[in-house]
């Protein structure tokens, strides 16, 4: 009986091994390299786009670009009003200036704060300019959307720390059992920017006294007796206007350096207002561009 059971067990093991091998072969079969031609699903969006709506449009364009699909050029949202709030200074003053991102710092005497935004110069950047072509604009100014995985207008909250798995005491450890390893997360690094807005300026564009590339800057003044307090929940940059078009007629342009790299997607905009607000929505300063 033992010998017969051994043969049955061996036969069963052989069948399982063959079945497992076939399953593994199927799992390792290379994917069809032919890109999908299915159009992306249509979106239902409000007439006016805020942060969440704009990021939804950019996210769909990014997914279509990464999948090799015929991406929507954004014609459905062209001309729509857009008002997006971008939180900044959530963890304190900026360590260094970065173009395309708003920031704040202390004044030289330490009593006030300076809020500023210097647009990125993308006039000849491959983000907006196809290789081998000349720009059809005088200047392209860019604005990054930091933390595009957040659809809310406020500063992010630090997530609660996940508890580490409990390790058994030395006296209770079974040497024949494999212990659960403790996973150590890598040190956090800033995520690359993957979503943004771009504003094109032609030779005859009206700037109302603002020179191309000039930052928007606001100083909140204090005194030695009453210095301006650092914000508890950062500030908000407000960019308002309408969804525009790239010179080739598209509204959204995505680029990537490889199939395993998240695409960078930009939406063309025609801005008519830039403003700084506090965390409660109080207006601190405003510039009209038209």
Secondary structure, 3 states (H helix, E strand, C coil): CHHHHHHHHHHHHHHHHHHHHHHHHHHCCCCCCCCCCCCCCCCCCCCCECHHHHHHHHHHHHHHHHCCCCCCCCHHHCCCEEEEEEEECCCCCCCCCCCCCEEEEECCCCCCEEEEECCEECCCCCCCCCCCCCCCCCEEEEEECCCCCCCCCCCCCCCCCCCCCCCCCHHHCCCCCCCCCCCCCCCCCCCCCCEEEEEEECCCCCCCCCCCCCCEEEEECCCCCCCCCCCCCCEEEEEEEEECCCCCCCCEEEECCCCCCCCEEEEEEEEEEEEEEECCCCEEEEEECC
